[in-house]
């Protein structure tokens, strides 16, 4: 089969290697940088600061589709020339329109890193850890005009290691991308050898989570130490968590948990402070030691010691 691959980062590279492992032909690739940057800027970026995606494409001598959007006339014309059996999508920010979805002879297939219909939407790596899930997975499904709703072709589970030394967002992403590589190889081989019957998603089980918001990255100290730790791990390494103190926000560098041997039992209470750390009670009567703090703002690093010294006091609430 002839395949065009659309995507970026680790999912993109793993789908490329997975298709090559299967013995099928990649007739074109479309990287996300062509959507993010103008042709002029990308020209110089590719010379002076080439991305991992570009280096990977060149290492396999793959034909690159040069368009500004998957829904553009230029992309459509390129697909018509290449005449692929499948467009394979792995991580993308644009919503595909129906005329593009219907172009390949077999279909447009999306690789989504969750057990659909659960955790539709962006950032499932983060969301499943935040919510304390013990398993997730990878789903290959036919694309339709909605987000992550098309019939399922292949799906497999992955265990999530929870606990204080459990998976981070990055480690879980690596697991999912590695599974995607073997998964697409398995799916394409099965499509060659047998008839694959798409299975409609059960809308009763569907969940959708939007982009991570400012609210999501604030630590709620009324929650347990386990839940707070899950939030930190989920955001690692892409996004720091923050503490809300009065009208200011402090970026968290490191966090450790200890038994609460103080007389303070109310969650979210500052029980101790130092030059660069705070000790705050949690919802399960533990104490979180938060160190390497940085005051949010342009000159946050400079003013953090002064802020901790004069503005934070034992007994303050961090909500």
Secondary structure, DSSP 8 states (H G I E B T S, - for coil): -EEEEEE-HHHHHHHHHHHHHHT-EEEEEEETHHHHS-HHHHHHHHHHS--HHHHHHHHTT--B---S-TTSHHHHHHHHHHT-SEEEEES-SS---HHHHT-SSSEEEEEESS-TTTTBSS-HHHHHHHTT-SEEEEEEEE--SSSS-S-EEEEEEEE---STT---HHHHHHHHHHHHHHHHHHHHHHHHHS----B---GGG--B-----TGGGB--TTS-HHHHHHHHHHHTTT---EEEETTEEEE--EEEEEE--SS--STTBEEEE-SSEEEEE-TTSEEEEEES-EESSTTHHHHHHHHHHHT--TT-B--
